[in-house]
Amino acid sequence: MSITKVGLVGLGLMGGSLSIALKKLPKTYYFLGLDHNTKHCNQALELGLVDEVVSSLEMLKECDIIFLSIPVDGIISVAQNLGTLPPQCTVIDLGSTKEKISASIPSEIRQNFVTAHPMTGTEKFGPHAAIDNLYKDKVVVLCDLEKSGKHQVEVAKSLFDAIGMQIVCMDAAEHDRHAAFISHMPHALSYALANSVMQQEASKSIIALAGGGFKDMSRIAKSSPKMWEDIFRQNKTNVLKAIHSFQAELKKCEKMVENEDWSALNEWMSDANKLHDIL
């Protein structure tokens, strides 16, 4: 049986969980890992997420597939430092933004790349955050496929399908507009909620009174600040539009409460209830 060599750049939640998912498939994979964090490299080896740790991008070029599961600024840096790749090599980035990444890939290796965004994750990071079934039954968005090679598209679609993901294809700019509302802006709100509460409430009061709703809404404020700083930077224009839209809705709520317009407030909240008819 042939062995597929897989390179994982970034050995945290996304890369580690991908290794777990692929190991469950009938195919035989050999995983090479690369991470700037030595501790993460050692943990990934101990957990069996990778078979070998390498020290440079050059050493990954023998891989059939390379996954970039690192912060989005790092993805651009790696893409621009890979150099020449074998024609059959498939590089798949898992970044949460797509337009700048897609546009930043050098033209001579653009056909090697498939830009993807698995719509999944947790607020945890590092190799110990890797979990089984992180990707199963989740959506993965593949962008700008017309810029990718036919072989690379087939490899990516086959792999994501094999680990149980639902594939959606769209333009990278369209993805970033949608992701700003569905993913990026909610993270900004969670950080804002956490900061506003901590500035007003004593820690003992927070512990005593925080129920499930608050915990659900503030959970993603535990996400990596470095990772989300990069995402907000790359998708700045769309994130600002999403935040302004939210501020307008919050202002409506403020005015209705201030004016004691309870009927209008009830109707406004009922309209919001309709979201869960879609989800």
N, C-alpha and C positions, 0 to 999 in steps of 0.2 A: 504494500500500500504506500502511495506517495505521501510525502510529508510536506505540508504547507508551512513555510516560515513566516511568522507574523512578528513585526516589530511594534512595540508599544512605547511611544514617546510620552511619558507621563504615567506614573504608576499609582494613581490615586483611585478615587471612586469610579470614574468612567472607564479608565483603562483596565483596572483590576476586575470590575464587574463584567467587562467584555471578555476577558480571559476566562472567567468562570462560565460564561454563556457558551463560548466556543468549545470549551473542553467537554461539554455535554453532547456535542454533535458527533456523528459517526466518523467524520474525517479526522485525520491525525494532524495536529498542529504542534509546532515548536515555537516557543515564545522567547523573543529577545527583548529585554527591557532597557530603557534609557531614561534616567531622571537625574536632575542636578542635585537632588537631595539624597545623600548617601544613605541616610537612615531609611528612606523609603525604598531604596534599592535592596537593602538587606531584608527589610520586612517583606517585600514582594517575593524574594527568594524563599524566605522561611514559610510564607503562606502558600507557596506553590503557584503563585500567579504568573511567574515567568520561569523559564528553564535556565536562562543565562542573562547576566547583566553585561551590557557593553558600555564603552566609554565615549563613543563618538557617533555622529550621524553616518559617517563613512562606513562604519561597521554594520549599519542597518541596510545598506544598499543591496545586500544579497537576499533580502526578504522578498517574498511574493507580495505581501501586503504590509503597509506601514500605517498605523493609526496615530494621529496626533491628538492626544487627549490632555492638552495643556491650556493655560489661559490664552485668550485670543491674540494678544500681542505676541506671545511666544510662538503661536502657529505661523504668523507672518514671518517672524525671524527665521524659523526653521525652514519654511518654504524657500526663502531667499538664500539660504545657506546650504541647501541640499546638493546643488550642482547637478551634474548629469545623472540621469537615472536609466536603468534598463527599460526598454520599450514596454515590457509586460508588467513592470512593477506598478502596483496600485497604491496610491497614497490617499487615505481618507481622513479628513480633519473632522473633529466633533465639536467645533466651536459654536457658541451661542449667537454669534453674529456671522453674517455670510458675505455681504457686499464687499467690504474692504478686504477680506481674506481672499475672495475669488479674484478680485482685481489685482492683488499683490503677488500672485503666483507667477514666477517667471514664465514667459511665453514658451521657452524651449521644453519645459516640463509640465505645461498646463494640461496636456492630454493625460498625464499620469494621475492627476488629482480628481477626486470626487469630493465636493464640499457638502458636508452633511451636518444636520443638527438633530440628534435624538432628543425628543421632548420628554426627558426623564431626568431624574437626579434626586439627591437629598441635600440637606444642609451640611453634611459631613464630608470630610476629605481625608486623603491619605490611604495607603493600602488596606488598613484595617476597616475602612469604610466600604470596601467592595462587598457587594451582596449578590446573592443568587436572584435571578429573574428581574433584575433592574430594568432590562430592556423588553421583556416579554409583554406583548399586547400594547406596547407604547407606539406612538407615531415617530417616524424619522423623516425629516424633510431633506430631500436631495435638491440641490440648487445648481442652476446654470449647466445642466447636463450636456448641452450642446457643445460645451467647451471641453468636455471629458472624452477620452478615447472610448471606442465601442467596448473593448475588452474590459476597461476599468469600470464602466457603467454596469456591465454584466456581473462582474465580480462583486461590486457593492450591493446591487439589488439582490443577488443570490445569497450573500452573507446575511444581510439584514432580514431577509425573508426567513432564512434558516433559524435565526434566533428569535423568531416570533414577532417581528416588528411590522407595523403598517406603514407602507411607503407612500409618501406624498411628494410630488415634484412641483417646484415653482421657481420663479426668478429670484435671485438673491436679494435684490432691492425690495421686492414684494415681501419676502420672508422677514426682512429687518423691520418693515413697517408693522407687520402683524406681531412679531415677537416683542416689539416695544410695549404693546398693550397687554399681551397675554402673559409675558414673562418678565420683561425688564422693569417696567413701571411697577408691578406688584412687589418686586424686590425693593425698589426705592421706598415704597409705602411701608413695607415691613421695617426697614431701617428707621424711617421717620417715626413710626409708631413706638418702636422700642426706645428711641431717644427721647420722645416727648413724655413718655411715662416715667422714664428714669429721672428726668429733670423735675418732675412734679411729686413723685411718690417715693416714700422710704422703702428700702428693700423688704422690710418685714411686712409692709402693707401689700406689696406686689405679690409676695409669696402667699399671703393669707387669702387674697381676694381674686387672684388671677385664675379664671376658669378656662374651660376648653376653648371657648371662642378666642380669647386673648392669646392663648398658647398657639392655636392654629394660625392666627394672623401674624404673630411675631416669630414663628418658628424659623422662617427663612432668613431672618435677621442674623442667624448664626452662620450664614454662608460666608465664604472667604472674601474679605474686603479686597484683597489684591485681584482676585478673579473678576469681581464685579466692577471694580474701578476700570479695568480694561474694557469690559463690555459697555459700560456707560460712555467711555471715551470713543469707542469705535461706532457706537450707534447714537451719538449725541443728539442729532437733529430729531430723530424719531422718538427718542426717550423724552425729550423736552415737549414734543407735541402731545405725547401720552400723559405726561404730568400736568400740562396745561388743561387738557380735557378733564382729567380727574379733579383738578382744582375748581373748574367751572361747576362740576356736579356737586362737590362739597360745599361750594358757595351757595348753590340752590338750597341745599339742606339747611345751612346756617340761616338763610333768610326766612325759610318756612318756619323754623323753630323760633327765631327771633320775633316773627310776626304772629306766632301762634296760629298759623294756617295749617291746622292738623289734617284737614281733608286733603289738601294738596300734598302734604307730606305722606299721607297714607297711599295716595295714588302713585307718588314717586317711588315709594318702596315696593308697591305692587308691580310696577314696571320692572324693577330690578329682579323681582322673583322670577320673571319670565326667562332669565338667563338659564336657569336650571331645567327649563323645558328643552333646551338645546343640548346641554351637557349630558 
